[in-house]
Amino acid sequence: MKKLALLVLGVLLLSTVVSASWDDAGGRALTPYWQSVDVWYTLLVFVNGSEENYDTIYVRFCDSNGNFCSDTHADMFSIRPGEMLMISTKPGVGYAMILNSPHGYIKYRFQEGGQIIPYALIFNQFTGGGFTVPVYPQDHGF
């Protein structure tokens, strides 16, 4: 029991020193606009351009005021080398994110900062048309 108590105390002390935040990621990016109303939905595509390295992607949908409107516990995705990952605001297309706002912007964080290439598309199911949205490095803004 004493060993367990010492181990728990050590882990707690270590967690205060080694805490990381959103800004400590290897790479960060922004998409300035997303939409999910009626027949419109947003599709995000991430491609791992590396042939050797795995990475972890964190995706946060924010409303126009900057408040998170997606589940922050289900925002982490692992991506293998050479793999493509699709995330959308529509159920049945890629991994569907549940949102509580109709539009806003998206923040990404790449844990290792490897060769992750993000794409964003807003699509209209009725007309079959859509438009792409640029992705910017978060440190540079838009």
Residue, then its C-alpha position, 0 to 999 in steps of 0.5 A: m500500500k505504501k508503494l502504491a501511495l508513493l507511485v500515485l504521489g510521484v505521478l501527480l508531481l510529474s503531471t504538474v511539471v509535464s503538462a502540455s497545452w494546445d500550443d505545445a503541439g508539433g503543428r497547428a492549423l485553422t480553417p476559417y469557415w465550416q457549415s452544417v445546416d440543412v443540405w450543407y455539410t463540411l468534409l475534412v480530409f487529412v493525408n499523412g504524407s510520411e511513409e514511416n511516421y504515425d501521428t495524432i490529429y486533434v480537431r476542434f470545431c468552434d462557433s463564430n465566438g470561439n466556443f468549442c461546439s464539438d465533443t472535446h473527448a472524441d476529437m483525437f484521431s490516429i493516422r498511420p503512414g500514407e493513410m487518409l482520414m475523413i471527418s465530416t459534419k454529416p453522419g454516414v460520411g467518414y467519421a461524423m462529428i456531433l456539433n451544436s452550432p451551424h457554422g464557425y471555424i476549425k482548429y487542428r493540432f498535429q501532435e508530432g507535426g509531421q507531414i499531415i496535409p489537411y483539406a476542407l470542403i463544404f458540400n451541398q447534397f442537393t445540388g452536388g456542388g461545393f467549394t473548398v476552404p483554405v487551411y492556414p497555419q495557426d501561428h500566421g492566422f487568416 
